[in-house]
């Protein structure tokens, strides 16, 4: 018996027991669909995180400093350092943040107020809907001007706000000089729930003379490592202790995130893959039942000259066909589920080529692997005993 005949016999057996074949396939369909959907959604989440980091800039370097009474980094010295290394660094901004009560008349909110430099808008890729951002003169003169997010505009002004209007931050009157473009649906605690003021004012507002956070940008991502090394040497020359400062790059954070999402994807894929194992056991169970039901058929075929390998081939191909068909249906449903759920969660999710190949290969392999034992049992049947069975 050649392969074509074996596939024809497998097809007739599957069609002859449609409901049983479908129920056998169902476990494989669910397993494959789960694997493809979960891995596809995880890839969508990874892509979203990567794009978010890209918006923040992969050429950024974040520095946190613990100033002491005897060792401290002065903000003016930091700016001078950047100018001296302009072949590597593009810009720098100090950051001084805190939560404060913000008021406009009787309306009030508790929001994040961040003191930043004039380059912060470029470093953070912010866009203005109206007005202007903080300038060097504002910082130098400690001008009480602020730039607000859309959540503040909606919460305190019902969306009707213009540059020149005022608000109070911790009791101090500030003039609104700019309104930012919406970034996060104007929700509370999001990037739209922010107020930016000159860092010189933020230091006074925080009643502290220390600035502990800086964000640097290099002229290109290729200069990030060089920039990190320059900063390390510069800060160590002042602080004399590596534990008093930390330097992190967006590229390093991105690598860490990719490792974490990759690990999570593998775990989720493994959990979903358990259903494939269960489906394989189901196929083996059904094929064992099929061997019992078709004992007389096997006996007749053996008496007519069918060899052991022919019987084995027939049942292995039948099990493999059932699992493969289930795998193909699972791939199609997994594709649909991935795209549908991705759109529902606002993700650009697509099944990965690797997950499709993996799911299909595993489904076919499980069918053949778990079909081997029933096939071997059928092949070993004694023809005389098989013909006597009822």
Residue pairs with C-beta under 8 A, 6 or more apart in sequence:
1 306
1 310
1 313
1 314
3 313
3 317
6 310
6 313
6 314
6 317
7 317
7 321
9 314
9 318
10 314
10 317
10 318
10 321
11 321
13 290
13 318
14 21
14 318
14 321
14 322
14 325
15 21
20 286
21 322
24 282
24 283
24 286
24 322
24 326
25 322
25 323
25 325
25 326
25 329
26 279
26 326
27 275
27 278
27 279
27 282
27 283
27 326
28 276
28 279
28 280
28 283
28 322
28 323
28 326
28 327
28 330
28 363
28 366
28 367
29 326
29 327
29 329
29 330
29 333
30 275
30 279
30 330
31 272
31 273
31 275
31 276
31 278
31 279
31 330
31 359
31 363
32 276
32 326
32 327
32 329
32 330
32 331
32 334
32 359
32 360
32 362
32 363
33 330
33 331
33 333
33 334
33 337
34 272
34 275
34 334
35 269
35 272
35 273
35 276
35 334
35 355
35 358
35 359
35 362
36 330
36 331
36 334
36 335
36 337
36 338
36 351
36 355
36 356
36 359
37 272
37 334
37 337
37 338
37 341
37 351
38 265
38 268
38 269
38 271
38 272
39 265
39 268
39 269
39 351
39 352
39 354
39 355
40 334
40 335
40 338
40 342
40 349
40 350
40 351
40 352
40 355
41 338
41 341
41 342
41 345
41 347
41 349
42 261
42 264
42 265
42 268
43 265
43 349
43 350
43 352
44 338
44 342
44 345
44 347
44 348
44 349
44 350
45 261
45 347
46 257
46 258
46 261
46 262
46 265
47 347
47 348
48 347
48 348
49 257
49 261
50 254
50 257
50 258
53 250
53 253
53 254
53 257
55 125
56 124
56 125
56 250
57 123
57 124
57 125
57 217
57 250
58 221
58 224
58 250
58 251
58 254
59 90
59 217
59 218
59 219
59 220
59 221
59 223
59 224
59 250
60 123
60 215
60 216
60 217
60 249
60 250
61 215
61 216
61 217
61 218
61 224
61 227
61 228
61 231
61 247
61 248
61 249
61 250
62 213
62 214
62 215
62 216
62 247
62 248
62 249
62 250
63 213
63 214
63 215
63 216
63 231
63 235
63 245
63 246
63 247
64 212
64 213
64 245
64 246
65 73
65 211
65 212
65 213
65 214
65 235
65 239
65 244
65 245
66 212
66 243
66 244
66 245
67 73
67 210
67 212
68 244
71 238
71 239
71 240
71 241
71 244
72 210
72 238
73 211
73 235
73 238
73 239
73 245
75 94
75 199
75 211
78 92
78 94
78 214
79 92
81 234
82 89
82 91
82 92
82 216
85 227
85 230
87 219
88 218
88 219
88 223
88 226
88 227
88 230
89 216
89 217
89 218
89 219
89 227
89 230
90 217
90 218
90 219
91 119
91 122
91 123
91 216
91 217
92 117
92 119
92 214
92 215
92 216
92 217
93 116
93 117
93 118
93 119
93 120
93 123
93 199
93 214
93 215
94 115
94 116
94 117
94 199
94 211
94 213
94 214
95 114
95 115
95 116
95 120
95 199
95 211
95 213
95 214
95 215
96 114
96 115
96 199
96 202
96 203
96 206
96 208
96 211
96 213
97 112
97 113
97 114
97 115
97 202
97 213
98 112
98 113
98 202
98 205
98 206
99 110
99 111
99 112
99 113
100 110
100 111
100 113
100 169
100 170
100 205
101 108
101 109
101 110
101 169
101 170
102 108
102 109
102 110
102 111
102 113
102 152
102 156
102 167
102 168
102 169
102 195
103 109
103 156
103 167
103 168
104 156
104 157
104 165
104 166
104 167
104 168
107 155
107 156
107 157
108 156
109 152
109 155
109 156
109 193
111 151
111 152
111 193
111 194
111 195
112 193
112 194
112 195
113 146
113 169
113 194
113 195
113 196
113 197
113 202
113 205
114 194
114 195
114 196
114 197
114 202
115 196
115 197
115 198
115 199
115 200
115 201
115 202
115 203
115 205
115 206
116 134
116 196
116 197
116 198
116 199
116 202
117 134
117 139
117 199
118 133
118 134
118 135
118 136
118 138
118 139
119 217
120 126
120 133
120 134
120 196
120 215
121 128
121 133
121 134
122 217
123 215
123 217
126 133
126 180
126 181
126 183
127 180
127 181
128 147
128 178
128 179
128 180
128 181
129 150
129 179
129 180
129 181
129 182
130 162
130 163
130 178
130 179
131 147
131 163
131 176
131 177
131 178
131 179
132 163
132 177
132 178
133 147
133 177
133 178
133 196
134 145
134 147
134 177
134 196
134 197
134 198
137 143
138 145
138 177
138 198
139 198
139 199
139 200
140 200
142 198
142 200
142 201
142 204
143 198
143 201
144 172
144 173
144 174
144 175
144 197
144 201
145 174
145 175
145 176
145 177
145 197
145 198
146 167
146 169
146 174
146 175
146 176
146 177
146 195
146 196
146 197
147 176
147 177
147 178
147 179
147 180
147 195
147 196
147 197
148 161
148 167
148 176
148 178
148 179
148 180
148 194
148 195
148 196
149 179
149 180
149 182
149 183
149 186
149 191
149 192
149 193
149 194
149 195
150 179
150 180
150 181
150 182
150 183
150 186
150 192
151 186
151 187
151 188
151 190
151 192
151 193
151 194
152 167
152 192
152 193
152 194
152 195
153 159
153 161
153 179
153 186
154 186
155 188
156 167
157 165
161 176
161 179
162 176
162 179
163 176
163 177
163 178
163 179
164 175
164 176
165 175
165 176
166 173
166 174
166 175
166 176
167 173
167 174
167 176
168 174
169 195
169 197
169 205
170 205
172 205
174 197
180 192
180 194
182 192
183 190
183 191
183 192
184 190
184 191
184 192
185 192
186 192
187 193
197 205
199 211
203 209
203 210
203 211
216 227
216 231
218 224
218 226
218 227
221 251
224 249
224 251
228 247
228 249
231 247
232 247
235 245
235 247
236 242
239 245
269 355
269 358
273 362
276 359
276 362
276 363
276 366
277 366
279 323
279 326
279 363
279 366
280 323
280 366
280 367
280 369
280 370
281 370
283 319
283 322
283 323
283 366
283 367
283 370
283 371
284 319
284 370
284 371
284 373
284 374
287 315
287 318
287 319
287 370
287 371
287 374
287 375
288 373
288 374
288 377
290 315
290 318
290 374
291 298
291 315
291 374
291 377
291 378
291 381
294 378
295 381
295 386
295 389
296 386
296 387
296 389
296 390
298 311
298 378
298 381
298 386
299 381
299 383
299 384
299 385
299 386
299 387
299 388
299 389
300 386
300 387
301 310
301 311
302 311
302 381
302 383
302 386
303 383
303 387
308 379
308 380
309 379
311 375
311 378
311 379
311 381
312 372
312 375
312 376
312 378
312 379
313 375
314 375
314 378
315 371
315 374
315 375
315 378
315 379
316 368
316 371
316 372
316 375
318 371
319 367
319 368
319 370
319 371
319 374
319 375
320 364
320 367
320 368
320 371
321 367
322 367
323 363
323 364
323 366
323 367
323 368
323 370
323 371
324 360
324 363
324 364
324 367
326 363
327 359
327 360
327 362
327 363
327 364
328 360
330 359
330 363
331 351
331 356
331 359
331 360
334 351
334 359
335 351
338 349
338 350
338 351
339 349
339 350
341 349
342 348
342 349
342 350
